[in-house]
Structures are given as C-alpha cells and as structure tokens.
C-alpha cells in the first residue's frame, strides 16, 4: 500500500474532537494497509494520529528535526524515526518518503507543510495527490481566500485544483486511493 503523510497540529491544548479525528485518521489508514508518515511528534493530534495507526496494527514513520527531539516530543515508538537537522530538511524528507498527503486541522506548522507540498506540486516537482479534510468547515475561510486568489489570477485554476477537499476521513482516503492507482 501507500505511504501517506498526514499534516496536523501538535498542540497539547486542543479540544478532544480534534484528537479523536486524528486517532480516527490513523486507525483508518492502518485498516486500509497504509503507512503513516508524520512529523515525528508524540503530542497533540500528531501523537493521536500515530497512536491510532499503531492501535490498528499500522506502520509509522516519523520525520522530526533534532531541535524537537531535544524538547522530548519525538515519537520514540515509531517504526522508523528519521531525525533531520532543520525544519526545511524535515519537509523535504517527508515529501520524499510519501506517496500522498492528507491535511487535518492545524496551525502555522500544518499550513507551512501543506503549502510546501502544494507549491512543489504546482511547479511539477512531484505529482503526489493532496487532500485537505475540511471537518466542520475548519478550513472554509482559507479555502474561500484561496478561491479568491484564483479568481484574481494570483493562483492558476489548475494549481488550485491540485488540492482536493473532503469533509470526512473515509472520503479523503477514497480520493487519495483513487489517485494512487
């Protein structure tokens, strides 16, 4: 099966519903036989994601910079934990190790990862599918703004169309799997 990279929050102060969404995502990825590639953290949604995957017998690959390992937030239970020298090299390695990308709710780090993958896709540096899960309209303001960029020709329609949007985990994985075959 595929190695699917999941971008999500690592905050320790999130509502339980976001942690549940991440755990559900990890469990569903495992159920479908996919490897979970994550930012290598053990806290917040990232921790819930990998715990969910492992609870379903899934394989996990974490990619984390040494600075975060030093803060003791590394997912030491990963089947494979890759330590990088910077956040930039972390993103590069996550792209290399993944066949597809899934974005869950998150903050600046999540958006940074999403935009890096999306930008490199628009430049045809990879052709890996990307899905954003817009649970409860979390990303709706961002998506409206992105659509306005396309309307004003700051973003080509073809580039905008590279990012697929769903509202549920099963739907997102169905979309990714259809693009991977």
C-alpha positions in Angstrom: 0.0 0.0 0.0 1.0 3.7 0.1 2.9 5.8 2.5 0.6 8.7 3.3 1.9 11.8 5.0 -0.5 13.4 7.4 -0.1 17.1 8.4 -1.8 18.1 11.6 -1.5 20.0 14.9 0.9 19.1 17.7 -0.6 21.5 20.2 -1.3 20.0 23.7 -4.3 22.3 24.3 -6.8 21.2 21.7 -10.4 20.1 22.1 -10.8 16.3 22.3 -12.7 16.2 19.0 -9.6 17.1 17.1 -7.6 14.4 18.9 -10.4 12.0 18.1 -10.3 13.0 14.4 -6.5 12.4 14.3 -6.8 9.0 16.0 -9.6 8.0 13.6 -7.4 9.0 10.7 -4.5 6.9 11.9 -6.8 3.9 12.6 -8.4 4.2 9.1 -5.0 4.4 7.4 -3.9 1.3 9.3 -7.1 -0.5 8.4 -6.5 0.2 4.8 -2.9 -1.0 5.0 -1.2 2.3 4.5 2.0 3.5 6.3 1.6 6.8 8.2 4.3 9.3 7.7 4.1 12.1 10.2 6.1 15.0 11.6 7.6 12.6 14.2 5.9 14.1 17.3 4.2 12.3 20.1 1.9 15.1 21.3 -1.4 16.7 20.2 -3.1 15.5 17.1 0.3 14.1 15.8 0.5 11.8 18.8 -3.1 10.8 18.5 -2.6 10.0 14.8 0.3 7.6 15.3 -1.3 6.1 18.3 -4.4 5.4 16.2 -2.4 3.9 13.5 -0.4 1.6 15.8 -3.6 0.6 17.6 -4.8 -0.7 14.2 -1.5 -2.5 13.5 -0.3 0.2 11.2 3.3 1.2 10.4 4.5 4.7 11.3 7.4 6.7 10.0 8.2 9.9 11.9 10.4 12.7 10.5 11.5 15.2 13.1 14.2 17.8 13.4 16.8 17.4 16.2 15.6 20.5 17.9 12.2 18.9 18.6 13.9 15.6 19.7 15.8 17.8 22.2 12.5 19.1 23.5 11.5 15.4 24.2 8.4 15.5 21.9 9.7 12.8 19.5 7.6 9.7 18.8 10.1 7.2 20.0 7.6 4.4 19.3 7.8 5.0 15.6 8.6 2.0 13.4 11.1 4.4 11.8 12.1 7.7 13.2 14.2 9.9 10.9 16.0 12.9 12.5 16.8 15.9 10.4 18.9 19.0 11.0 16.2 21.5 10.3 12.5 22.1 9.7 13.2 22.7 6.0 15.0 19.3 5.6 12.2 17.7 7.5 9.7 18.8 4.9 11.9 17.7 2.1 12.3 14.2 3.6 8.6 14.0 4.3 7.9 14.7 0.6 10.5 12.1 -0.5 9.1 9.4 1.9 5.4 9.9 0.9 3.2 8.8 -1.9 0.3 11.1 -1.0 -0.6 13.9 1.5 -3.5 14.4 3.9 -4.0 17.6 5.8 -6.1 17.7 9.0 -6.8 20.9 11.1 -3.8 22.6 12.4 -2.0 25.9 12.8 1.0 27.5 11.2 3.2 24.4 11.1 0.4 22.4 9.4 -0.2 25.2 6.9 3.6 25.6 6.2 3.8 21.9 5.4 0.6 22.0 3.2 1.8 25.0 1.3 5.3 23.5 0.7 3.8 20.3 -0.7 1.2 22.2 -2.7 3.7 24.7 -4.1 6.1 22.0 -5.2 3.2 20.2 -6.9 2.2 23.3 -8.8 5.8 23.5 -10.0 5.6 19.9 -11.2 8.3 18.8 -8.8 6.1 15.9 -7.8 2.7 14.5 -8.8 1.6 13.2 -5.5 -2.1 13.7 -4.6 -3.1 16.0 -1.8 -6.3 16.1 0.2 -7.4 18.6 2.8 -10.1 17.4 5.3 -12.4 20.3 6.0 -14.1 19.0 9.1 -16.8 21.2 10.4 -15.7 24.0 8.0 -12.4 24.4 9.8 -10.6 25.4 6.5 -13.6 27.2 4.9 -12.2 30.8 5.4 -8.8 29.7 4.0 -10.5 27.9 1.0 -12.6 31.0 0.3 -9.5 33.1 0.2 -7.6 30.7 -2.0 -10.6 30.7 -4.4 -10.4 34.5 -4.5 -6.7 34.2 -5.4 -7.7 32.0 -8.4 -10.5 34.5 -9.3 -7.9 37.3 -9.4 -5.4 35.2 -11.3 -2.8 35.0 -8.5 -3.3 31.2 -8.5 -3.9 29.3 -11.6 -7.1 27.2 -11.6 -5.0 24.1 -12.4 -2.9 24.8 -9.3 -6.0 25.3 -7.2 -7.4 22.0 -8.4 -4.4 20.1 -7.3 -5.6 20.4 -3.7 -8.7 18.2 -3.3 -11.1 18.9 -0.4 -13.3 16.5 1.5 -15.1 16.6 4.8 -14.5 13.1 6.2 -11.6 10.7 6.7 -13.1 7.8 4.6 -13.9 10.2 1.8 -10.4 11.6 1.8 -8.8 8.2 1.7 -11.1 7.1 -1.1 -10.0 10.2 -3.1 -6.3 9.5 -2.4 -6.5 5.8 -3.2 -8.3 6.6 -6.5 -5.4 8.9 -7.5 -2.7 6.4 -6.4 -3.9 3.6 -8.7 
